Amino acid sequence: MAKPARAANGTLGVRNCSVCGGTNFHEDTSRGEHTCTSCGCVMNERALDSGPEWRAFTAEERNARARTGSPMTLTMADKGLATTIGWSDRDANGRAIAASSRAAIYRMRKWQIRTLVHSSQHRNLSIAMSEMDRLTSQLGIPSETKETAALIYRKALSKRLVRGRSIEGMVAATIYLSCRIHKIPRQLDEIVCEARVNRKELGQCVRLILRNVDVKVPIPSANDLMPRISADLNLDGRTVQAAMNIINEARAKGITAGKDPGGLAAAALYIAGIITDDRRTQREIAEASNVTEVTVRNRYKDLANSLQITIRP
């Protein structure tokens, strides 16, 4: 029987067993075989082990024997690939460096630091990534969202969109767009509170990136804000589910078009709290949603009238 081809990444290149048509396979790393769990047919043999050739039983042994550094990341200006000459006066084996060689190593270390940031683009990235570290730390943004924001910023920098604009504004805009891509509930006003730009400048940077950078950003939805707002208000799960149903019904009728997601989420939670007898005042909901009480009243009246929901006093 002919052996099935292997994929480029070293995994089994078939999806079904040639004997029984099964799709579940067992990988025996000691034998290097892929075996069908239904009929026992060996679908592939002599598989290559991509792991290290050494063994480690403790964390100290693993760190001592590892020959690779941290993975490449876009959140660093040099992507984490550059090496630097340390300031210690000892070599890799821990022995003290001779006094006759210290002056030469000091000069090499100084010139290496000078040549690390040799281009304007690299200097821009160094400042931008430092600002991104600060802003994502203040907002509690996860690492994968930060990685996406760094990718968007690099695309904007390659198209020369940062020229003539503040680095802080472009960094804040990329973080806001990355939060929308990953459906993380962060509103524009929340980023403005932590960023060093005003709302007008941040909005201009967001629109600039959307027009010129090839990035698919979904439309913000009120349902994405529900978990965070409901957690701040300590609402029941049935209340949140009722509010999401209200938003879905309003979206189906085209009521949510052109409306602020924060106001819609606040109004839906207010109506759902009345329906499920889990009430919160308009002021409490407005503060948790970062909108005004007037916005909550206007949105909940629109939803109640359009969906024909009776609000009990």
C-alpha positions as CSV (number, residue, x, y, z in Angstrom):
1,M,0.0,0.0,0.0
2,A,1.3,3.4,-0.9
3,K,2.2,5.7,2.0
4,P,0.2,8.9,2.3
5,A,2.0,12.1,1.6
6,R,2.9,14.3,4.5
7,A,2.0,18.0,4.8
8,A,4.6,20.7,4.7
9,N,4.5,21.1,8.5
10,G,5.3,17.4,9.1
11,T,1.8,16.3,10.0
12,L,-0.2,13.6,8.3
13,G,-1.4,14.7,4.9
14,V,-4.6,12.7,4.8
15,R,-7.9,13.3,6.5
16,N,-9.6,9.9,6.1
17,C,-8.3,6.3,6.6
18,S,-7.9,4.5,3.3
19,V,-9.3,1.3,4.9
20,C,-12.3,2.3,7.0
21,G,-12.6,6.0,6.2
22,G,-12.1,7.0,9.8
23,T,-10.9,10.5,10.7
24,N,-9.3,9.9,14.2
25,F,-5.6,9.0,14.3
26,H,-3.2,8.2,17.1
27,E,0.3,9.6,17.0
28,D,2.9,7.3,18.5
29,T,6.0,9.6,19.0
30,S,8.2,6.7,20.1
31,R,7.6,4.7,17.0
32,G,7.0,7.7,14.7
33,E,3.7,6.2,13.4
34,H,0.2,7.6,12.8
35,T,-2.4,4.8,13.4
36,C,-6.2,4.9,12.7
37,T,-8.0,4.5,16.0
38,S,-10.9,2.6,14.3
39,C,-9.2,-0.2,12.4
40,G,-5.6,0.0,13.5
41,C,-4.2,0.7,10.0
42,V,-0.8,2.4,10.1
43,M,-1.3,5.4,7.9
44,N,2.1,6.9,8.2
45,E,5.4,5.8,9.6
46,R,8.9,7.2,10.2
47,A,7.5,10.6,11.3
48,L,10.1,13.2,12.2
49,D,10.3,14.4,15.7
50,S,10.5,18.2,15.6
51,G,11.2,18.6,19.3
52,P,14.7,19.0,21.0
53,E,17.1,16.2,21.1
54,W,17.8,16.7,24.8
55,R,15.7,16.0,27.9
56,A,15.0,18.1,30.9
57,F,13.3,17.2,34.1
58,T,13.3,20.6,35.9
59,A,12.9,24.2,34.9
60,E,16.6,24.9,35.7
61,E,17.7,22.1,33.3
62,R,15.3,23.3,30.6
63,N,16.6,26.9,30.8
64,A,20.2,25.8,30.9
65,R,19.9,23.5,27.8
66,A,17.7,25.7,25.7
67,R,19.5,27.3,22.8
68,T,16.7,29.6,21.6
69,G,15.4,32.8,22.9
70,S,11.9,34.3,23.2
71,P,9.7,34.1,20.1
72,M,9.6,36.9,17.5
73,T,7.0,39.6,18.3
74,L,5.8,42.6,16.5
75,T,5.4,44.6,19.7
76,M,9.2,45.3,19.8
77,A,10.9,47.6,17.4
78,D,13.5,45.0,16.4
79,K,10.9,42.1,16.7
80,G,12.9,40.7,19.5
81,L,15.6,39.4,17.2
82,A,18.5,41.8,18.0
83,T,21.2,40.9,20.4
84,T,22.9,43.3,22.7
85,I,26.3,43.3,24.5
86,G,25.6,43.1,28.2
87,W,27.0,45.5,30.7
88,S,28.5,42.7,32.9
89,D,32.3,42.4,33.0
90,R,32.1,38.6,32.8
91,D,31.9,36.3,29.7
92,A,29.4,33.6,28.9
93,N,31.1,31.2,31.2
94,G,31.1,33.5,34.1
95,R,34.8,34.3,34.1
96,A,36.0,37.8,34.6
97,I,37.0,39.7,31.4
98,A,40.7,40.7,31.3
99,A,41.4,44.4,32.0
100,S,43.1,44.7,28.6
101,S,39.9,43.7,26.8
102,R,37.4,45.8,28.8
103,A,38.2,49.1,26.9
104,A,37.6,47.4,23.6
105,I,34.4,45.8,24.7
106,Y,33.2,49.1,26.2
107,R,33.7,50.8,22.8
108,M,31.9,48.0,20.9
109,R,29.0,48.2,23.4
110,K,28.7,51.9,23.0
111,W,28.7,51.8,19.2
112,Q,26.3,49.0,19.1
113,I,23.8,51.0,21.2
114,R,24.3,54.0,18.8
115,T,23.7,51.8,15.7
116,L,20.6,50.1,17.0
117,V,18.4,53.0,16.2
118,H,20.0,54.2,12.9
119,S,16.9,55.0,10.8
120,S,13.9,57.3,11.4
121,Q,11.5,54.4,10.9
122,H,13.3,52.4,13.6
123,R,13.3,55.4,16.0
124,N,9.6,55.9,15.3
125,L,8.9,52.2,16.2
126,S,10.9,52.4,19.4
127,I,8.8,55.3,20.6
128,A,5.5,53.8,19.4
129,M,6.1,50.4,21.0
130,S,7.0,52.0,24.3
131,E,3.7,54.0,24.2
132,M,1.8,50.9,23.2
133,D,3.2,49.0,26.2
134,R,2.1,51.8,28.5
135,L,-1.4,52.2,27.0
136,T,-2.2,48.5,26.8
137,S,-1.0,48.1,30.4
138,Q,-3.4,50.9,31.5
139,L,-6.3,49.4,29.6
140,G,-5.7,45.8,30.4
141,I,-5.4,44.7,26.8
142,P,-4.4,41.1,26.2
143,S,-1.2,40.2,24.4
144,E,-2.8,38.9,21.1
145,T,-4.8,42.2,20.8
146,K,-1.5,44.1,21.4
147,E,0.1,42.0,18.7
148,T,-2.6,43.0,16.2
149,A,-2.3,46.6,17.1
150,A,1.4,46.5,16.5
151,L,0.8,44.9,13.0
152,I,-1.7,47.7,12.1
153,Y,0.8,50.3,13.2
154,R,3.6,48.8,11.1
155,K,1.3,48.8,8.1
156,A,0.4,52.5,8.7
157,L,4.1,53.4,9.1
158,S,5.0,51.6,5.9
159,K,2.4,53.8,4.1
160,R,3.8,56.9,5.7
161,L,0.5,57.7,7.5
162,V,2.3,58.6,10.7
163,R,4.2,61.5,9.1
164,G,2.8,64.8,10.3
165,R,0.7,63.2,13.1
166,S,1.4,62.4,16.7
167,I,2.7,58.9,17.5
168,E,0.5,58.8,20.5
169,G,-2.7,59.3,18.4
170,M,-1.8,56.7,15.9
171,V,-0.9,54.2,18.6
172,A,-4.2,54.8,20.4
173,A,-6.1,54.4,17.1
174,T,-4.4,51.1,16.4
175,I,-5.3,49.8,19.9
176,Y,-8.9,50.9,19.4
177,L,-9.2,49.1,16.1
178,S,-7.5,46.0,17.4
179,C,-10.0,45.9,20.3
180,R,-12.8,46.0,17.8
181,I,-11.3,43.2,15.7
182,H,-11.0,41.0,18.8
183,K,-14.4,42.1,20.1
184,I,-13.0,43.5,23.3
185,P,-15.4,46.0,25.0
186,R,-13.3,49.2,24.9
187,Q,-15.1,52.4,23.8
188,L,-13.4,55.4,22.2
189,D,-13.9,57.5,25.4
190,E,-12.1,54.9,27.5
191,I,-9.0,55.0,25.3
192,V,-9.1,58.8,25.3
193,C,-9.0,58.8,29.1
194,E,-5.7,56.9,29.1
195,A,-4.2,58.2,25.9
196,R,-2.3,61.5,25.5
197,V,-4.6,62.8,22.7
198,N,-8.1,64.2,22.6
199,R,-11.2,62.5,21.1
200,K,-11.1,64.6,17.9
201,E,-7.5,63.7,17.1
202,L,-8.1,60.0,17.9
203,G,-11.1,59.9,15.7
204,Q,-9.2,61.4,12.8
205,C,-6.4,58.8,13.2
206,V,-9.0,56.0,13.3
207,R,-10.6,57.2,10.1
208,L,-7.2,57.7,8.4
209,I,-6.2,54.1,9.1
210,L,-9.5,52.7,8.0
211,R,-9.3,54.5,4.7
212,N,-5.7,53.7,3.8
213,V,-4.7,50.5,5.6
214,D,-5.9,47.1,4.4
215,V,-7.5,45.9,7.6
216,K,-10.9,44.4,8.1
217,V,-12.6,45.9,11.2
218,P,-16.1,44.8,12.2
219,I,-18.8,47.2,13.0
220,P,-19.0,47.8,16.8
221,S,-21.9,45.9,18.3
222,A,-23.8,46.6,21.5
223,N,-23.7,42.9,22.4
224,D,-19.9,43.2,22.7
225,L,-20.3,45.7,25.5
226,M,-22.9,43.7,27.4
227,P,-20.6,41.5,29.5
228,R,-18.5,44.3,30.9
229,I,-21.4,46.6,31.6
230,S,-23.5,43.8,33.2
231,A,-20.5,42.8,35.4
232,D,-20.1,46.4,36.7
233,L,-23.8,46.5,37.5
234,N,-23.9,42.9,38.9
235,L,-26.9,41.9,36.8
236,D,-28.3,38.4,36.5
237,G,-27.5,36.2,33.5
238,R,-31.2,36.1,32.4
239,T,-31.2,39.9,32.3
240,V,-28.1,40.0,30.1
241,Q,-29.7,37.4,27.8
242,A,-32.9,39.4,27.6
243,A,-30.9,42.5,26.7
244,M,-29.0,40.7,23.9
245,N,-32.3,39.4,22.5
246,I,-33.6,43.0,22.5
247,I,-30.5,44.2,20.6
248,N,-30.8,41.3,18.1
249,E,-34.4,42.0,17.4
250,A,-33.7,45.7,17.0
251,R,-30.8,44.9,14.6
252,A,-33.1,42.7,12.5
253,K,-35.5,45.7,12.1
254,G,-32.7,48.1,11.3
255,I,-33.2,50.3,14.4
256,T,-29.6,50.1,15.6
257,A,-28.1,51.7,12.4
258,G,-26.3,54.9,13.2
259,K,-26.7,54.6,16.9
260,D,-24.0,54.5,19.5
261,P,-23.4,50.9,20.8
262,G,-22.9,52.2,24.3
263,G,-26.3,53.9,24.4
264,L,-28.0,50.9,22.8
265,A,-26.4,48.5,25.3
266,A,-27.4,50.7,28.2
267,A,-31.0,51.1,27.0
268,A,-31.4,47.3,26.4
269,L,-30.1,46.5,29.9
270,Y,-32.5,49.1,31.4
271,I,-35.5,47.5,29.6
272,A,-34.3,44.0,30.3
273,G,-33.9,44.9,34.0
274,I,-37.5,46.0,34.1
275,I,-38.8,42.9,32.3
276,T,-36.9,40.5,34.5
277,D,-37.5,42.5,37.7
278,D,-33.7,43.1,38.1
279,R,-33.9,46.9,37.9
280,R,-31.1,49.4,37.9
281,T,-31.5,53.2,37.8
282,Q,-30.8,55.1,34.7
283,R,-27.9,56.9,36.5
284,E,-26.2,53.6,37.5
285,I,-26.5,52.2,33.9
286,A,-25.3,55.5,32.4
287,E,-22.2,55.6,34.6
288,A,-21.4,52.0,33.9
289,S,-21.9,52.5,30.1
290,N,-20.0,55.8,30.0
291,V,-23.0,57.6,28.5
292,T,-25.4,60.3,29.7
293,E,-28.8,59.7,31.3
294,V,-30.4,61.6,28.4
295,T,-28.9,59.1,26.0
296,V,-30.3,56.2,28.0
297,R,-33.8,57.7,28.1
298,N,-33.8,58.5,24.4
299,R,-32.5,55.0,23.3
300,Y,-34.8,53.1,25.6
301,K,-37.8,55.1,24.3
302,D,-36.8,54.3,20.7
303,L,-36.4,50.6,21.4
304,A,-39.6,50.4,23.4
305,N,-41.7,52.1,20.8
306,S,-40.2,50.3,17.8
307,L,-40.3,46.9,19.4
308,Q,-43.7,47.6,21.1
309,I,-42.4,46.7,24.5
310,T,-44.6,47.8,27.5
311,I,-42.5,49.4,30.2
312,R,-44.1,49.1,33.7
313,P,-43.6,52.1,35.9
